[in-house]
Amino acid sequence: MDYITTRELAEKWGVSVRTANLYLNEGRVEGAVRKSGGWLAPADAPKPGRRPVKAFMPIWKPYASGDSGRMIEELADEEERCAARAAQYYFQARYDEACAEAGRCMQSACPEIRTTALLVRGMASVPFGDPEATRRDFYAIMQEAARPADARMASIYEYIRFLMGVFFHHDGDGEPECPSRFDGLSEGARLYALYAYAHALYLRRDYARALGVAESALTLAAGRYPSVCIYLDLVASMAATNLARVDLADRFFLDAWRLAEPEGYIQPFAEHHGMLQGQVEKYFRGRAPELYERIADRVVRFSRGWIKIHNPQSVNKVTDRLTPFEFALAMMAVKGKSNREIADYLSISVNTVKAYLSSIYQKVGVGGRGELEQYLNR
């Protein structure tokens, strides 16, 4: 059999050398062999057709609130169902099951499915406290990003870089660098990008813009993407809280819970717990203590793992010495709320607030509120 080089193959097919390499790297050229100097392909190898395209993050398809299970089972493609179930388990804070289900998709020939699986497993592994395991999955995504299958996948990889920078609070202090293109991204994925953009603005203390972006995205979503709207409602609540618009913040928080409760989606509340500044405690600690304990358990597990990844690369060293309740109270204190305001919001006495703050200062090793902020989320 006669073999030709990648360059000769590209000339024969009328494509760029880069495109020919993509076909070869994806295993779509039958009989091709890799040598030390690069690929060699059969001289009579036919040009591959268009690759099959599947959904990236299929959990972000539209469905009615409380109906994600049926939406997933009605997906025509088994790999999309598997990837969507993995994400569903993650949102339900079922970390072991999320990792296992994502693992079933790792050998997919479709880059959208593999990337979804790596992203979900990377996120779901954070609570296990093994930062190297989490990094391995994210590094695997970036390795694939170095040779994207096409423009669609290139935009997905750019999108994931942005999401991860926001998620771990590593995306800098200037104007957020939202992805410049959204080729091939679903409407749900684009709406989630707006959540991430609003969150990036929140981290920069640009609360008014963060609230505006989240409200606009919620209007666009029109309730059709519950798993995305939960995140949009939570970031809107965070921004409204910092603008002293307490009633609006509470409304967004309760809207998020209205969408999350029928699905059992408690993970978004664990992820944003500290930044919600006592709302989880206000609405769940006394009224639904079993639910609060479940969320608090996920807060502890998730935050401990998140800190192991965040702290080594950040000036702010977020503390892991506080309980979820103490952390929420501490966030309220550093955001400028008085002892009386904290007491009224959490339905406890002023003396109880003072006792908690004294214990918090001792645990963290600071002398007062002014020194506490550097050990908390922004």
N, C-alpha and C positions, 0 to 999 in steps of 0.2 A: 504493500500500500504506500502510495506517495503522500508525504506530509509537507505542509507549508507553514510558514511563520504567521504570527498574529498580524503583522503588517500586510503580508500577502493575502491573508484571509479577509482583512478589512477592505482591501482594494477589490477583491473578487466580489464581495457582497455590496460594495458601495456605501460602506459605513465608516465611521471614525475608528481609529485603533482603540480608543477608550471603550466604544460600544462593543467592539469585537471581544475585548478583554472581559467585559461584563458578562457576555454570553458564555465565555469560557469558564469564568469564575463561578458562575451559577450552575455549571454542569449541564448546559443546554446544547452542547456540541458533542454529539455521539462520536466516540473513538478518539477524542482529543487526549493528549498526554502532556503532563507538565515536566519539563526538563529544567536543569539548573539555569539555562539561559532564557527560560520563559516557556510559553505554550507552543505545542505543535499540533496541528489539526489535519485530519484527512483532507486531501486536495479536493475531493468531491463532496465534502460535508455541506448539506443544505443549510441555508440561512434559517435560524429559528423564527417561528412566528411570534406574535405579540405574547408576552408572558401573561399568565392568568393573574388577575388583580382581585384581591380580597380586601375586606374592610380592616382598617387600622382602628383599634379600640371599638369593636362592634357594640360594646355596652352603651356607647354614646349615640345609638340610634334612637329615633323618637318612639315613645310609648306612653300609655296612660299611667298616671301615678298608681303605684302598687302592682303594676303589671309587668315588671321586668322579667319575671320567671317565664311567663308565657311568651314575651317577645323573644327571649333567648331560644326557647324550644322551637319557635316558628322560623328561626333562621335556617335557610336552605342548606348552608354549608356546615359540615360537622366541625371543621377547624374554627370557623367563626363562632360556633356555639361553645366550643371548648374555651376559646380566648375570652368570650363574654362571660362565661361562668367563672373563670379565674378572677376577672375584675369584680364581678358581683360578690364573690367570697371576700375579696379584699375590702370592699366598701362595708361588708358586714363584720369586718374585723375577725374573720376566720382565716388567720394567717397560714396555718399549716395546709388547709385545703386549697387556699389560693396558690401557694407555691407548688403543690402537687399538680393541680389542674394546669397551671402555666407550664410545668415541666413536660406535660404531654404534647405541647405545641412546639417544643424547641427544635425538633427535626423537620419542621415544615419546610417545603420548598418555596413557600411564599414569604417574601421579606416582611410584608405587613403583619402576618401572623407571628413570625419569629420575634419581630420588634415589639409587638404587643405583649407577648409572653415574657420577654426579657424585662420590659418596663414594669409589668405587674409583679413578677417575681422579685425584682429588685426592691420595689416598694414594700411588698409583703414580708421581705426578709429583714427589714429595718428593726422590727420589735424583737428579733432574736439576739440582738446585741453583737452581731458579728459583722463589723463594717467591711471586712475583706470580701465576704460573700456578696454583700450589696454592691460593692464596687465592681466585682467581677462581671455582674450582669450589665451594669452601666458601661463598663469598658467594652464589653462585647458589642453593645449597641454602637459605640463610637468606632470600633474596628470596622463594623459593617458600613458605617457612615463614610469611611475613607474611600469606599468604592461602591457608591449607591447604584442600585439597579437601573434607575432612571430619575427624571426630574421629580416625579411624584415622591419617591423615597428620599431624595435629597431634601425636599421640603419637610418631610416627616422627621428626619434626623435633626434639622435645624430647630424644628418645633420642640423636640424632646430636650435639646440643649437648653432652650429657654425655660421649659417647665422645671428642669432639675435645678437650674440656678435659683429660681424663685423658691422651690420647695425646700432647699437647704440653706436659703438666705445667703447665697454666694454670688448674686448677680450684680454686685456693685452698688454705687451710690448715685450715679448720674441718671439721665433719662433712661427708663427701661428700654432695652433693645428687643422689642417685640419682633417675632419673625417677619421678614420682609415679604414672604410669599406663602401661600397656603394651597399650592397645587395638590389636588387630589385629596385634601382633607375634607371630611364630612362637615356638615353644618354643626353637629354636636361638638366635634373637635375644635372648630373655630370659636364656638361659644366658650369652650373651656379655656382657650387661649386668652379670651377676654377676662375670664376669672383670674388667670395667672397675671395678666397685665394689671388688673385692679389690685391684686395682692402685692405686686411689685411697687405700685404707687403707695400702698399702705405702708410698706416697709420703709419708704422714703418720707413718711409722715405727710404725704400729700393726700390727706383724707378726703377732701372735697372732690378731687378728680377721681379717686378710687371709688367713691360712692356713685359718682356720675357714670363711670364706665360700667359698674355692676348693674345699676338700674337700667341703663340702656340695653345691656345684654339680656337682662330678664325680660324686658319688653320684646326683644327679638325672639327669645325662646318661647314665649307665650305658653309656658307650662308643658311644652312637648318633650322636653329633655330633663326629666326629674333628677337623674343622677348628676347632671351638670348644674341645674338650678339650685340644688342643695349648696354646692360650693359658692355659687354667685350670691345666694342669700346670706351665707355666713360671712363672706368678705364685706358685703354691704352692711351687715350688722356691726362688724368690727369698725368700719369707717365711721358709721353713724355714732357709735359709742364715743369715739374720740372727738367727734364734733359736738358732743354733749346733747345729742338728739336721742334721748333715752327711749322715748316711746317708739320712734322709728326703728331703733336698733332692736328693741324687743319684738316688733312686728316682723322684721326680717328673720330673726332667730326662730320665732314660732312658725313662720312660713317654711323654713328649712326643715324643722322637725315634722311638720305636717306631711312633707314629701318623704322624709326619711323613715318615719315610724312604720308604715306598712311594708317597707322593704327590709327593715332591720338594719338600716345603714347607719351604724354608730361611728364608723371610722372617721368620717369628716369632722365630727365633733371632737374626737380625740386629737386629730391633727391640729385643730384650731383652738384647743381648749384655753390655753393661757391668754391668747389674743382676744378671746371672747369676754375676758374680764368679769368672770363671776356669773355669766348667764347660765352656764350648765348647772352651777350650784343653785342659783336662784330658782330655776324651774324644775330641777330633778332631785336635788339633795333631800329636801323635806317631803316633796310630793310623790316621788317615785324612787325610794331609796335603793331598791334592787337594781333598777335601771342605772341609777347614779353609780353604784358600785361597779357595774359592768363597764361603764364608760371610764370610770376612774382607773380601773385595772388596765384598760387599753391605753389610757393616757400615760401611766407609769411605764408600761412595756414599750410603747412607741417612742416616748420622749427620751428614755434612756438610750435606745438605739440611735435615735436621731442626733442626740448630743455627741455621740462617739464619732459621727461623721462630720457634724457641723463644727464643733469646737476646734479641732486641729487646724482648720483652714479659716478661722474667723478671729477677729480681735475680741469680739464679745464672747466670753466663755459662759454659756448658759449653765446655771446650776442644776444638779440632779439631786440636791439634798432636801428638797421640799416635797410635801404631799401635794396632790392635785389641788386640794382646798387651799393650802398655804400659798401655792403658786398663783392661784387666781386672786387671792387677797393681796398678795404682793404686787401683782400687775396693776390692780386698782390703785394701790398706794402710790406707785411710781408714776402713774398717769395723772396724778394730781387730785384724786378724790380724798376728801377729809375722812377722819375716823367716823364721824356721824353719817356721812353719805355711804360709806362702806357698810356700816352697821345696818342702816335702813334697807339697803339693797339686798343684803344677805340675811336679813331678819335675825340679827344677833345684836347683843348689847355693845355699847362703845367700849366698855371694859374688856369684853371678849376680843374685840378688834385689837386693842392695845396689847393684850396678852399674846395674841397670835403674832403681832408685829415684833414684839420683843423676842419671841422664840425664833422667828424668821431671821432677824438680824444676827442672833447668836449662831444659828445653823450655817448661815452663809459667811459669817465672819466680817460683818460690816457694822458701822456705827449708826446708820440711819437711812432714810429714804434716798438721800442724795447719792449714796454709794451703792445702792441696791440695783439700780437700773442696768448696770453693765453685766449683771448676772441673769438677766431675764430676756425673753424675746422682745424684739422692738415693738 
